């Protein structure tokens, strides 16, 4: 995916002589969390809306330059890395620089999220399985092998949660019988976090539980 075509230039960066009052007014008319600042064409960083409204309006950006956040991505940065940068800096705008450190414009979070929605992981129909295993015990190659050994087509897999020594991975497969794949994951020591109507293992547990309850109440 070519992210360069999503670079926007409709908001001119502030310079260090800009009054904080002007920055505050600009934020009031936009929905951005941050806005870029540069000096003689050189990108210096972004000022956040929260900080801008905390400063005295009669100051210049030069006087509050210490508050600028220097995050950015390159024009050829992979869209997943761009999405990660958005998350790391809690921003909905991401400045873009070239290799000469020149400011080119910025990405909007919504545009990059739309790229994600167009991937087969979200766009293609399929089933989702969430599995759990020890952080040192799982491998992506094993997950792929389990899915493909059941004649299923893998659409994507990613680590969706990590806590203590456990990870959860979200697996999406093309529409097919999920039950055999779920049972195979269990045989390989994976805990199935997601619930599936066709999961015969759970049906078996429920049947055994009812039988035990009946036995104990005799």
C-alpha positions as CSV (number, residue, x, y, z in Angstrom):
1,X,0.0,0.0,0.0
2,X,1.3,3.4,-1.0
3,X,0.8,5.7,2.0
4,X,2.4,8.8,0.3
5,X,-0.9,9.5,-1.6
6,X,-2.6,10.1,1.8
7,X,-0.3,13.0,2.8
8,X,-2.3,16.1,3.6
9,X,-1.2,19.8,3.4
10,X,-4.4,21.7,4.2
11,X,-3.1,23.0,7.6
12,X,0.0,25.2,7.5
13,X,2.5,24.4,10.3
14,X,3.0,27.2,12.9
15,X,6.3,28.9,13.3
16,X,8.0,29.9,16.6
17,X,6.8,33.5,16.3
18,X,3.1,32.3,16.3
19,X,1.1,33.6,19.2
20,X,-0.4,30.9,21.5
21,X,-3.7,32.7,21.1
22,X,-3.6,31.9,17.3
23,X,-2.8,28.2,18.1
24,X,-5.7,28.1,20.6
25,X,-8.1,29.5,18.0
26,X,-6.9,27.0,15.4
27,X,-7.5,24.1,17.7
28,X,-11.0,25.5,18.4
29,X,-11.9,25.2,14.7
30,X,-10.3,21.8,14.1
31,X,-10.6,18.3,15.6
32,X,-6.9,17.5,15.7
33,X,-5.1,16.5,18.9
34,X,-1.8,18.0,17.7
35,X,-0.6,20.5,15.2
36,X,2.9,20.8,13.6
37,X,5.5,23.5,14.3
38,X,8.5,24.3,12.1
39,X,11.2,26.9,11.9
40,X,12.6,28.0,8.5
41,X,11.3,24.8,6.9
42,X,12.7,22.5,9.6
43,X,10.2,20.5,11.5
44,X,10.5,21.0,15.3
45,X,7.6,18.9,16.7
46,X,3.9,19.1,17.4
47,X,2.1,21.1,20.0
48,X,-0.9,19.3,21.6
49,X,-4.3,20.8,22.1
50,X,-4.1,20.2,25.8
51,X,-0.8,22.1,26.2
52,X,-1.9,24.9,24.0
53,X,-4.9,25.7,26.1
54,X,-2.8,25.6,29.3
55,X,-0.4,28.3,28.1
56,X,-1.0,32.1,28.4
57,X,-2.4,33.4,25.1
58,X,0.0,36.3,24.9
59,X,3.1,34.1,24.7
60,X,4.7,32.9,21.5
61,X,5.5,29.3,20.6
62,X,9.2,30.2,21.0
63,X,8.5,30.7,24.7
64,X,6.8,27.3,25.1
65,X,9.0,25.4,22.7
66,X,10.0,22.9,25.4
67,X,6.4,21.5,25.2
68,X,6.8,20.4,21.6
69,X,6.6,16.6,20.9
70,X,9.0,15.5,18.2
71,X,7.2,12.5,16.7
72,X,7.0,11.9,13.0
73,X,7.2,9.2,10.3
74,X,8.9,9.1,6.9
75,X,7.0,9.3,3.6
76,X,7.9,5.6,2.9
77,X,7.1,4.3,6.4
78,X,5.0,1.1,6.3
79,X,1.3,1.8,7.1
80,X,1.4,-0.6,10.1
81,X,4.3,1.3,11.5
82,X,2.4,4.6,10.9
83,X,-0.6,3.1,12.8
84,X,1.8,2.1,15.7
85,X,3.1,5.7,15.8
86,X,-0.4,7.0,16.1
87,X,-1.0,4.7,19.1
88,X,2.3,5.5,20.8
89,X,1.7,9.2,20.7
90,X,-2.0,9.3,21.3
91,X,-2.4,11.5,18.3
92,X,-4.8,11.7,15.4
93,X,-2.3,13.6,13.2
94,X,1.1,12.3,12.1
95,X,3.7,14.6,10.5
96,X,5.6,13.2,7.5
97,X,9.2,14.0,6.8
98,X,11.5,13.0,3.9
99,X,15.1,11.8,4.3
100,X,16.3,15.4,4.3
101,X,14.2,16.2,7.4
102,X,11.9,18.4,5.3
103,X,8.3,18.6,6.3
104,X,6.0,17.2,3.7
105,X,2.6,17.2,5.4
106,X,0.8,14.9,7.7
107,X,-1.4,11.7,7.8
108,X,-4.8,11.6,9.4
109,X,-5.6,8.7,11.7
110,X,-8.9,8.0,9.9
111,X,-7.2,7.6,6.5
112,X,-4.7,5.0,7.9
113,X,-7.4,3.2,9.7
114,X,-9.3,2.9,6.4
115,X,-6.2,1.2,5.0
116,X,-6.5,-1.4,7.7
117,X,-10.2,-2.0,7.0
118,X,-9.3,-2.8,3.4
119,X,-7.0,-5.6,4.3
120,X,-8.2,-9.2,3.9
121,X,-8.1,-9.6,7.7
122,X,-11.1,-7.3,8.0
123,X,-12.5,-7.1,4.5
124,X,-12.8,-10.8,3.7
125,X,-15.5,-13.0,5.2
126,X,-14.2,-15.6,7.7
127,X,-14.2,-16.9,11.2
128,X,-12.3,-15.6,14.2
129,X,-10.6,-17.8,16.8
130,X,-8.9,-16.3,19.9
131,X,-6.3,-18.6,21.4
132,X,-4.2,-18.3,24.5
133,X,-0.9,-19.9,25.5
134,X,2.3,-19.2,27.4
135,X,4.4,-16.4,26.0
136,X,7.4,-18.8,25.5
137,X,5.3,-21.7,24.3
138,X,3.5,-20.4,21.2
139,X,4.8,-19.7,17.7
140,X,3.3,-18.2,14.6
141,X,4.6,-21.0,12.5
142,X,2.8,-23.5,14.7
143,X,-0.4,-21.5,14.5
144,X,-0.2,-21.4,10.7
145,X,0.6,-25.1,10.5
146,X,-2.5,-26.0,12.7
147,X,-4.8,-24.0,10.5
148,X,-3.4,-25.2,7.2
149,X,-3.2,-28.8,8.3
150,X,-7.0,-28.7,8.5
151,X,-7.2,-27.6,4.9
152,X,-8.2,-24.0,5.9
153,X,-6.9,-20.7,4.5
154,X,-5.3,-18.3,7.0
155,X,-6.4,-14.7,6.5
156,X,-4.3,-13.2,9.3
157,X,-3.0,-13.6,12.9
158,X,-1.8,-11.1,15.4
159,X,-1.0,-10.9,19.1
160,X,-4.1,-9.1,20.5
161,X,-3.4,-9.2,24.2
162,X,-0.4,-9.9,26.5
163,X,-0.5,-10.1,30.2
164,X,2.1,-11.7,32.6
165,X,3.3,-14.9,31.0
166,X,0.3,-15.4,28.7
167,X,-0.5,-14.1,25.2
168,X,-3.7,-14.1,23.2
169,X,-3.6,-14.3,19.5
170,X,-6.5,-13.5,17.2
171,X,-6.7,-15.8,14.2
172,X,-8.9,-15.3,11.2
173,X,-9.6,-18.1,8.7
174,X,-11.6,-18.2,5.5
175,X,-15.1,-19.6,6.0
176,X,-14.8,-23.3,6.8
177,X,-15.6,-25.7,9.6
178,X,-14.0,-24.1,12.7
179,X,-14.7,-27.0,15.1
180,X,-11.9,-29.2,13.8
181,X,-9.4,-26.3,14.0
182,X,-10.5,-25.4,17.5
183,X,-10.0,-29.0,18.6
184,X,-6.5,-29.2,17.0
185,X,-5.5,-26.0,18.9
186,X,-6.5,-27.7,22.1
187,X,-4.5,-30.8,21.3
188,X,-1.5,-28.5,20.9
189,X,-2.1,-27.0,24.3
190,X,-3.8,-23.8,23.3
191,X,-6.7,-22.5,25.4
192,X,-9.6,-21.3,23.3
193,X,-10.8,-17.9,24.6
194,X,-13.4,-17.2,22.0
195,X,-16.8,-19.0,22.0
196,X,-18.1,-21.0,19.0
197,X,-21.5,-22.4,18.6
198,X,-20.2,-25.5,16.8
199,X,-17.6,-26.2,19.5
200,X,-18.4,-29.9,20.3
201,X,-15.9,-29.9,23.2
202,X,-18.0,-27.4,25.1
203,X,-21.2,-29.4,24.3
204,X,-19.4,-32.5,25.7
205,X,-18.5,-30.7,28.9
206,X,-22.0,-29.4,29.3
207,X,-23.4,-32.9,28.8
208,X,-21.0,-34.4,31.4
209,X,-21.8,-31.6,33.9
210,X,-25.5,-32.3,33.6
211,X,-24.8,-36.1,34.1
212,X,-22.7,-35.4,37.1
213,X,-25.3,-33.1,38.6
214,X,-28.0,-35.8,38.1
215,X,-25.7,-38.4,39.7
216,X,-25.0,-36.3,42.8
217,X,-28.6,-35.5,43.3
218,X,-29.7,-39.2,43.2
